[in-house]
Amino acid sequence: MRPVDLERLVDRNLKLLPMPRAPHTLLPRVLMAVHAWARRPWYARAWLTWPVAWQVGSVAVLILIVAATAMVLPVVRAAVASLAPSVGAPLDDVAAFAKQAELTTSAAFVIWRLLVAPVAAYALGLLVLLCLVCAAFATAVNHLAFGKA
């Protein structure tokens, strides 16, 4: 028997088989999981689905934490530097690292604005066009290779 004939025979016999059935307990279990997911309390859900008052409150608390940290950090640094001069040296290293990170970020931003931003729109357009061509090619191969033509 030739491989092509064997393939056709197997294909024909496989198509004659009945579709497998899901277990009878699958649907009740899925529905129970969906209902349990829907009955979760508001704070266990995504932040965008919280009540608006709680969203505003959480943003306010976050802003307060950031502001308090920004106000307290210099005081703590000065206190630590005055108590132990040997501890102040690593803090100076951290400050130097932060300054270097700021300079690197500024340089990257300038490079972005001068070199990348002018061509980014064209590159995005080319990327979208290539994605569409790939999708068309995949559809054509799917129809031709798997006998759906």
C-alpha positions as CSV (number, residue, x, y, z in Angstrom):
1,M,0.0,0.0,0.0
2,R,1.4,3.4,-0.9
3,P,1.7,6.1,1.8
4,V,-0.9,8.3,0.1
5,D,-3.4,5.5,0.0
6,L,-2.7,4.7,3.7
7,E,-3.2,8.3,4.6
8,R,-6.5,8.5,2.8
9,L,-7.7,5.3,4.5
10,V,-6.7,6.5,7.9
11,D,-8.3,9.9,7.2
12,R,-11.6,8.3,6.1
13,N,-11.7,6.0,9.1
14,L,-11.0,8.8,11.5
15,K,-13.8,10.9,10.1
16,L,-16.2,8.0,10.6
17,L,-15.5,7.9,14.3
18,P,-18.0,9.7,16.6
19,M,-16.9,13.0,18.2
20,P,-15.7,12.5,21.8
21,R,-18.2,13.6,24.4
22,A,-17.4,15.6,27.5
23,P,-18.0,14.1,30.9
24,H,-21.4,14.8,32.3
25,T,-19.9,16.5,35.4
26,L,-17.9,19.0,33.3
27,L,-20.7,21.6,32.7
28,P,-21.8,21.7,36.4
29,R,-18.2,22.1,37.5
30,V,-17.5,24.9,35.0
31,L,-20.7,26.7,36.0
32,M,-19.9,26.4,39.7
33,A,-16.4,27.8,39.1
34,V,-17.8,30.7,37.0
35,H,-20.4,31.5,39.8
36,A,-17.7,31.3,42.5
37,W,-15.5,33.7,40.4
38,A,-18.4,36.1,39.9
39,R,-19.3,36.1,43.7
40,R,-15.8,37.2,44.8
41,P,-15.7,40.3,47.0
42,W,-14.9,43.6,45.4
43,Y,-11.4,43.8,46.8
44,A,-10.4,40.5,45.3
45,R,-11.2,41.7,41.8
46,A,-9.3,43.8,39.4
47,W,-8.7,47.4,40.6
48,L,-10.6,48.9,37.7
49,T,-13.8,47.1,38.8
50,W,-13.6,48.4,42.4
51,P,-16.2,51.0,43.4
52,V,-15.1,54.5,42.4
53,A,-14.9,55.7,46.0
54,W,-12.4,52.9,46.9
55,Q,-10.4,53.6,43.7
56,V,-10.1,57.3,44.6
57,G,-9.3,56.4,48.2
58,S,-6.5,53.9,47.1
59,V,-5.0,56.5,44.8
60,A,-5.1,59.1,47.6
61,V,-3.3,56.6,50.0
62,L,-0.7,55.9,47.4
63,I,0.0,59.6,46.9
64,L,0.2,60.1,50.7
65,I,2.7,57.2,51.0
66,V,4.9,58.6,48.2
67,A,4.8,62.1,49.6
68,A,5.6,60.9,53.1
69,T,8.5,58.9,51.8
70,A,9.8,61.9,49.8
71,M,9.6,64.1,52.9
72,V,11.0,61.6,55.4
73,L,13.9,60.2,53.3
74,P,16.2,63.2,53.5
75,V,15.7,63.4,57.3
76,V,16.5,59.7,57.7
77,R,19.6,60.1,55.5
78,A,20.8,63.1,57.5
79,A,20.2,61.2,60.8
80,V,22.0,58.1,59.6
81,A,24.9,60.1,58.2
82,S,25.3,62.0,61.5
83,L,25.1,58.9,63.7
84,A,27.5,56.8,61.7
85,P,29.8,58.4,59.1
86,S,30.7,55.0,57.8
87,V,27.1,54.5,56.8
88,G,26.9,57.8,55.0
89,A,29.5,56.6,52.4
90,P,27.2,53.9,50.9
91,L,24.4,56.5,50.8
92,D,26.6,58.8,48.8
93,D,27.3,55.9,46.4
94,V,23.5,55.5,46.1
95,A,23.2,59.2,45.3
96,A,25.9,59.0,42.7
97,F,24.2,56.0,41.2
98,A,20.9,57.8,41.1
99,K,22.6,60.8,39.4
100,Q,24.2,58.5,36.8
101,A,20.8,56.8,36.2
102,E,19.2,60.2,35.7
103,L,21.9,61.2,33.2
104,T,21.5,57.9,31.3
105,T,17.8,58.2,31.2
106,S,18.1,61.8,29.9
107,A,20.5,60.7,27.2
108,A,18.2,57.8,26.2
109,F,15.3,60.3,26.0
110,V,17.3,62.6,23.7
111,I,18.4,59.7,21.5
112,W,14.7,58.6,21.3
113,R,13.5,62.1,20.3
114,L,16.2,62.7,17.7
115,L,16.7,59.3,16.1
116,V,13.8,56.9,16.9
117,A,10.7,59.1,17.1
118,P,10.9,60.4,13.6
119,V,10.8,56.9,12.1
120,A,8.7,55.1,14.7
121,A,5.4,55.8,12.9
122,Y,6.8,54.4,9.6
123,A,8.3,51.4,11.4
124,L,4.9,50.7,13.1
125,G,3.1,51.0,9.8
126,L,5.6,48.5,8.2
127,L,5.1,46.2,11.2
128,V,1.4,46.2,10.8
129,L,1.7,45.6,7.1
130,L,4.0,42.6,7.7
131,C,1.6,41.2,10.2
132,L,-1.2,41.4,7.7
133,V,0.9,39.7,5.0
134,C,1.8,36.9,7.5
135,A,-1.9,36.5,8.4
136,A,-2.9,36.2,4.7
137,F,-0.1,33.7,4.1
138,A,-1.1,31.6,7.1
139,T,-4.7,31.6,5.9
140,A,-3.7,30.6,2.4
141,V,-1.4,27.7,3.8
142,N,-4.2,26.6,6.1
143,H,-6.7,26.3,3.2
144,L,-4.2,24.7,0.8
145,A,-2.3,22.3,3.1
146,F,-5.2,21.0,5.2
147,G,-7.7,20.4,2.4
148,K,-10.1,23.2,3.2
149,A,-9.8,24.8,-0.3
